Amino acid sequence: MSMFNVNIRQVLYIVELAGMFTCTWPIDPNSSKKQIFFRNIRWSFAILNVIFLTISLVFAIFHFRHDIPILMKTVSEVTALLEVLFDLILCRRNNAQLQVLIGKVKAFLEVASEHETKAIERYMDRYKQFLSVTAMGYITTAISFSLAPFFSAQELPADGWLPFSTESLGIYCMVYVNQVYCIFQTAFCIGVDFTIAVLFSFSAARLDILRMKLRHVNSSDILVSCIKEHQEIIGFVEDTKATVETLLFKTNATMGSAVICGAFPLIYNQSLAVMSQYLSFVVSGCTRLYVISWPADDLKESSVQFAKSITDVQWLGKPKDMKSSMLIMMQRSQKPLLIRMSGLLPPLTLEYFANFITTVSSYFMAMRSMIES
């Protein structure tokens, strides 16, 4: 299978594999009690590993508080780990909702016509190269952090501080495995954002499909069917927003902090290995928000185009009930479908992403001036 030659079903399968590794994929409702039990054990193991490394990094923040480069590296690593911790907790809390949403996507794909499948594939074709490069970037970053002790003076992959010695080979191996596991957990948690991107693009594609159907409306029955489908799409988007809103807000906060703090090692006299690590770290943090901003922006644009297409329907001179149906659809389409992260932040769009990068850069420059003064 070529890296860039994947369809929507293969994308879902790959994302599911990543989610199974990170314990963020919703549990199959048909799973046996034994499978659910082992899944819960794996989830507990994952979260305990993340908490252990987080505590180690928090200790390091206090221990190295006067060493700015190490302090900033440690803070950036903590924020990246918090991303994983919240992903584990929030995906478990929203397990039932995510299960329903993904189930609806899979059910639609099972009965979709060739035309409908192609409409969804068009969105996958738009994103797949960027998503593939992003995934490779995360994995490469994880590998570079994991192998750092073998090619530098750094003792362990993460900049944590432990209240005990790691000179014993057994203890060192346990700590090393814990850190590497958490690092790859952090990398593969990008699958959560890929899942959200699939949900957004699925909604946008369905609006495009419905827009094409509206061009051929010639009776009240077909129009009523389109109205019901439109309401179903709106309901799916609302359910998606309610499910992922906290996840999106979390990504905005953690990635912003990670990018700001992760950029500091790039301006201090660090080794080439450290600079290459944190350069990919910063770029990965920025691309993570872009992964969800792009499909969210496409969903907004698709809803705007759908609203415009309603005026093209030939409903003048048609029966009264058809006119009433058209007015209902027009009313429901007045507002574009915007994805909000919370009541505190603007809607998630490409414009918001650009503002995010500008704001992060401003905070970085302000912190740099404060530290240097």
C-alpha positions in Angstrom: 0.0 0.0 0.0 1.6 3.3 -1.1 1.9 5.8 1.7 -0.1 8.4 -0.2 -2.5 6.0 -2.0 -5.0 5.3 0.8 -8.7 5.5 0.9 -11.0 6.5 3.8 -11.4 3.0 5.0 -7.7 2.5 5.2 -7.3 5.8 6.9 -9.8 4.7 9.6 -7.9 1.4 10.0 -4.6 3.1 10.4 -6.0 5.6 12.9 -7.7 2.8 14.8 -4.4 0.9 15.1 -2.7 4.1 16.5 -5.7 4.5 18.9 -5.5 0.9 20.0 -1.8 1.4 20.9 -2.5 4.6 22.8 -5.7 3.3 24.4 -7.6 6.3 23.0 -9.8 4.5 20.4 -13.3 3.8 21.6 -14.0 0.3 22.8 -16.0 -1.9 20.4 -19.5 -2.4 21.9 -19.3 -6.0 20.8 -16.1 -6.6 22.8 -16.2 -9.5 25.3 -15.8 -8.8 29.0 -12.3 -10.3 28.8 -11.3 -7.9 26.0 -12.7 -4.9 27.9 -10.9 -6.0 31.1 -7.5 -6.2 29.3 -8.2 -2.9 27.6 -8.8 -1.3 31.0 -5.5 -2.9 32.3 -3.6 -1.4 29.3 -5.3 2.0 29.8 -4.3 2.0 33.5 -0.7 0.9 32.6 -0.5 3.8 30.0 -1.8 6.5 32.4 0.5 5.3 35.3 3.5 5.5 33.0 2.6 9.0 31.8 2.0 10.1 35.4 5.3 8.6 36.6 7.3 10.5 33.9 5.3 13.7 34.5 6.2 13.6 38.2 9.8 13.1 37.2 9.7 16.2 34.9 7.9 18.3 37.5 10.8 17.4 39.9 13.2 18.5 37.2 11.5 21.9 36.8 12.2 22.7 40.4 15.7 21.1 40.4 16.8 23.0 37.2 14.8 26.2 37.8 18.0 28.3 37.4 19.1 26.7 34.2 16.9 28.3 31.6 17.6 26.0 28.6 17.0 22.8 30.6 14.0 24.4 32.4 12.3 25.3 29.1 13.1 21.9 27.6 11.5 20.2 30.6 8.4 22.4 30.6 7.9 21.7 26.9 8.1 18.0 27.6 5.6 18.3 30.5 3.1 20.1 28.2 3.5 17.4 25.6 2.9 14.7 28.2 -0.1 16.6 29.5 -1.5 16.3 26.0 -1.3 12.5 26.3 -2.7 12.5 29.8 -5.8 14.5 28.8 -6.2 12.4 25.6 -6.4 9.3 27.7 -8.8 10.8 30.2 -11.1 12.6 27.8 -11.3 9.8 25.2 -12.2 7.4 28.0 -14.8 9.8 29.3 -16.3 10.4 25.8 -15.9 6.7 24.8 -19.6 6.2 24.1 -20.0 9.4 22.0 -16.9 8.7 20.0 -18.1 5.1 19.5 -21.4 6.4 18.1 -19.8 9.0 15.8 -17.2 6.6 14.3 -20.0 3.9 14.0 -22.1 6.3 11.9 -19.1 7.0 9.6 -18.5 3.3 9.1 -22.2 2.6 8.6 -22.4 5.3 5.9 -19.4 4.0 4.1 -20.9 0.5 4.0 -24.0 1.7 2.0 -22.4 4.7 0.2 -22.7 4.8 -3.6 -19.7 5.2 -5.8 -20.5 9.0 -6.2 -20.8 9.4 -2.4 -17.6 7.5 -1.7 -15.7 9.7 -4.3 -17.0 12.8 -2.6 -15.4 11.7 0.7 -12.3 10.5 -1.0 -11.8 14.0 -2.5 -11.3 15.3 1.1 -8.9 12.4 1.9 -6.9 13.2 -1.3 -6.6 16.8 0.0 -5.3 15.9 3.4 -3.5 12.5 3.0 0.0 13.8 2.0 0.0 16.4 4.8 -1.3 13.9 7.3 1.3 11.3 6.2 4.2 13.8 6.5 2.9 15.0 9.9 2.7 11.4 11.1 6.2 10.7 9.9 7.4 13.9 11.6 6.0 12.8 14.9 7.5 9.3 14.7 10.9 10.7 13.6 10.8 13.1 16.6 9.9 10.2 18.9 12.8 8.1 17.5 15.3 11.0 17.9 14.3 11.5 21.5 14.4 7.8 22.3 17.9 7.3 20.8 19.4 10.5 22.2 21.2 8.7 25.1 23.1 6.6 22.6 24.5 9.6 20.6 24.9 12.3 23.2 25.9 12.9 26.8 22.3 12.8 27.8 21.6 10.0 30.3 17.9 9.4 29.5 15.6 10.4 26.7 13.6 12.9 28.8 15.0 15.7 31.0 13.4 14.4 34.2 15.0 14.3 37.7 14.7 11.2 39.8 15.3 11.1 43.6 17.2 7.8 43.2 20.2 6.6 41.3 19.9 4.9 37.9 23.4 3.5 37.9 22.0 0.0 38.4 21.3 -1.6 34.9 18.0 -3.0 36.0 16.7 0.4 37.3 18.1 2.2 34.3 16.4 -0.1 31.8 13.0 0.2 33.7 13.3 4.0 33.6 14.4 4.1 30.0 11.6 1.8 28.9 9.1 4.0 30.8 10.3 7.1 29.0 10.5 5.6 25.6 7.0 4.2 26.0 5.6 7.6 27.0 7.5 9.3 24.1 5.9 6.9 21.5 2.6 7.3 23.3 2.9 11.1 22.7 3.8 10.5 19.0 0.9 8.2 18.3 -1.7 10.3 20.1 -1.7 12.4 16.9 -4.2 9.7 15.9 -6.8 11.4 18.1 -6.4 14.6 16.0 -6.6 12.5 12.8 -9.8 11.0 14.0 -11.3 14.4 14.7 -10.1 15.5 11.2 -11.9 12.5 9.7 -15.2 13.4 11.5 -15.0 17.0 10.2 -14.2 16.0 6.6 -17.0 13.4 6.7 -19.5 16.1 7.6 -18.2 18.5 4.9 -18.3 15.7 2.3 -21.9 14.9 3.2 -22.9 18.5 2.7 -21.3 18.4 -0.7 -23.2 15.3 -1.6 -26.5 16.9 -0.4 -25.7 20.0 -2.4 -25.5 17.9 -5.6 -28.8 16.2 -4.7 -30.5 19.6 -4.4 -29.7 20.3 -8.0 -32.0 17.5 -9.1 -34.9 18.3 -6.7 -38.2 18.3 -8.7 -40.8 17.2 -6.1 -41.8 17.8 -2.6 -41.0 14.3 -1.5 -37.4 14.5 -2.7 -37.1 17.9 -1.0 -38.4 16.6 2.3 -35.9 13.8 2.1 -33.1 16.3 1.6 -34.3 18.4 4.5 -34.2 15.3 6.7 -30.7 14.5 5.5 -29.6 18.1 6.2 -31.0 17.9 9.7 -29.1 14.6 10.2 -25.8 16.2 9.1 -26.4 19.2 11.4 -27.1 16.7 14.3 -23.9 14.8 13.5 -21.9 18.0 13.5 -23.4 19.2 16.8 -22.7 15.8 18.4 -19.1 16.0 17.1 -18.7 19.5 18.5 -20.0 18.4 21.9 -17.7 15.4 22.0 -14.4 17.0 20.8 -14.8 20.5 22.2 -12.7 19.8 25.3 -10.1 17.9 23.3 -9.7 20.8 20.9 -9.3 23.3 23.7 -6.8 21.1 25.4 -4.7 20.8 22.2 -4.8 24.6 21.8 -3.4 25.1 25.3 -0.9 22.3 25.5 0.5 22.8 22.0 0.8 26.5 22.4 2.8 26.0 25.6 4.9 23.2 24.1 5.8 25.4 21.0 6.7 28.4 23.1 8.9 26.5 25.6 10.3 24.1 22.9 11.6 27.1 20.9 14.0 28.2 23.6 16.6 25.5 23.1 16.9 26.7 19.5 18.2 30.1 20.6 20.7 28.9 23.2 24.0 27.3 22.5 22.8 23.7 22.3 24.3 20.8 20.5 23.2 20.0 16.9 21.4 16.9 18.2 19.3 18.9 20.7 18.5 21.6 18.2 17.3 19.1 15.6 15.2 17.4 18.3 13.5 20.6 19.3 13.2 22.0 15.8 11.1 18.9 14.9 9.3 19.2 18.3 8.2 22.8 17.6 7.2 22.1 14.0 5.2 19.1 15.1 3.4 21.2 17.7 2.4 23.7 15.1 1.2 21.1 12.6 -0.9 19.4 15.2 -3.3 22.3 15.4 -3.2 22.7 11.6 -4.3 19.0 11.3 -7.7 20.0 12.9 -7.9 23.6 11.7 -7.9 22.7 8.0 -10.8 20.2 8.0 -12.8 22.5 10.4 -12.3 25.4 7.9 -13.4 23.1 5.0 -16.5 22.2 7.0 -17.3 25.9 7.4 -16.7 26.6 3.7 -18.8 23.6 2.7 -21.8 24.8 4.8 -21.5 28.3 3.3 -21.5 26.8 -0.2 -24.5 24.6 0.7 -26.4 27.7 1.9 -25.7 29.4 -1.4 -26.8 26.4 -3.4 -30.3 26.4 -1.9 -31.2 29.6 -3.8 -30.5 27.6 -7.1 -33.3 25.2 -6.4 -36.3 25.8 -8.8 -39.1 26.2 -6.2 -41.0 29.2 -7.6 -44.3 28.1 -9.0 -44.1 24.8 -7.1 -46.7 23.6 -4.5 -47.1 25.4 -1.2 -45.7 22.6 0.9 -42.5 22.6 -1.3 -42.1 26.3 -0.7 -42.5 25.8 3.1 -39.9 23.1 3.0 -37.5 25.4 1.2 -37.9 28.1 3.7 -37.2 25.6 6.5 -33.9 24.6 4.9 -33.0 28.2 4.2 -33.5 29.1 7.9 -31.4 26.1 9.1 -28.6 27.1 6.7 -28.3 30.7 7.7 -25.4 30.1 10.1 -22.3 28.3 8.9 -21.2 25.2 10.7 -18.4 26.5 12.9 -16.3 24.3 15.3 -15.8 26.0 18.6 -13.2 25.0 21.2 -14.9 26.8 24.0 -16.8 30.0 24.7 -13.5 31.7 25.3 -11.9 31.1 21.9 -12.9 32.0 18.3 -14.1 29.3 15.9 -11.5 26.8 14.7 -10.5 27.9 11.2 -7.4 28.5 9.1 -7.6 32.1 10.1 -7.6 31.1 13.8 -4.5 28.9 13.1 -2.7 31.9 11.6 -3.6 34.0 14.7 -2.5 31.1 16.9 1.0 31.1 15.3 1.2 34.9 15.6 0.2 34.8 19.3 2.6 32.0 20.1 5.4 34.0 18.4 4.5 37.1 20.4 4.5 35.2 23.7 7.8 33.6 22.9 9.4 37.0 22.2 7.9 38.5 25.3 9.2 35.6 27.5 12.6 35.8 25.8 12.9 39.5 26.6 11.8 38.9 30.2 14.3 36.2 30.8 17.2 38.1 29.2 16.5 41.2 31.2 
